[in-house]
Structures are given as C-alpha cells and as structure tokens.
Amino acid sequence: MSSADKTAKLYYGPSNFRVLRPGSHVLCAVTGVPIPLAELRYWSAERQEAYASCEIATRRLLGIDPA
C-alpha cells in the first residue's frame, strides 16, 4: 500500500497543519468521509479533528448532532 492510499496523520494548528505520517487523506471526525489533503479546509486545533465541510465543523463545535 502506497502513501497515496493511506490515511495521513496530521497535527492541526490554528491556521495550518503539519503532516506527521504521510498519506493522501484524513477522515472527517464526524462522518468518517475521506478528505483529500488538498481539499482539507476545516479542522479544530483544540480537538485535533478534521471536518468535511464548514457546516459539519460548525455543528460539531456548537455541540449540535450533525446527523
């Protein structure tokens, strides 16, 4: 399995992220949907979580069930 098929491990900072383990994507913390690193725009540095969309991120941070 190449790194292009693997889930990356990231450290999420307030304005950027750092790759700790190479991979092509991360998983949304709420939905489990793969997010290609080139498309990753929403995350929580405090929770160290990635989100697939701004709606999912907002609902998670407000404690609203995104389902």
C-alpha positions in Angstrom: 0.0 0.0 0.0 1.5 3.3 -1.0 1.1 6.6 0.9 -1.3 7.6 -1.8 -3.8 5.0 -0.4 -3.2 5.7 3.3 -4.8 7.9 5.9 -2.4 10.7 6.9 -1.8 11.7 10.5 -1.7 15.4 11.0 -1.0 17.9 13.7 -3.7 20.7 13.4 -2.5 24.2 14.3 -4.7 27.3 14.4 -4.0 28.3 10.8 -2.3 25.3 9.2 -1.5 21.7 9.7 1.7 19.6 9.8 2.0 16.1 8.3 3.2 13.6 10.9 2.6 10.5 8.8 2.2 10.8 5.0 -1.0 9.8 3.3 -3.4 11.1 0.7 -6.3 11.9 3.0 -7.7 12.2 6.6 -11.1 11.2 7.8 -13.8 13.5 8.9 -14.2 13.2 12.7 -18.0 13.3 12.4 -18.9 11.5 9.3 -15.8 9.3 8.6 -15.7 10.5 5.0 -12.2 10.7 3.5 -11.0 14.2 2.9 -8.1 14.6 0.4 -5.4 16.7 2.0 -5.5 19.2 -0.9 -9.2 19.8 -0.1 -8.9 20.0 3.7 -10.1 23.4 4.9 -11.9 22.8 8.2 -10.4 21.5 11.5 -10.2 22.1 15.2 -6.7 22.7 16.6 -8.1 22.3 20.1 -9.8 19.0 19.4 -7.3 17.8 16.8 -10.1 16.8 14.4 -10.8 17.4 10.7 -14.2 18.1 9.2 -15.5 17.6 5.7 -17.4 20.9 5.5 -18.0 24.2 7.2 -21.5 23.1 8.2 -20.2 19.9 9.9 -17.4 21.9 11.7 -19.9 24.5 12.9 -22.4 21.9 14.2 -19.6 19.9 15.9 -18.2 23.0 17.6 -21.7 24.1 18.7 -22.4 20.6 20.0 -25.3 20.0 17.6 -25.7 16.5 16.3 -24.8 16.8 12.6 -26.9 13.8 11.5 
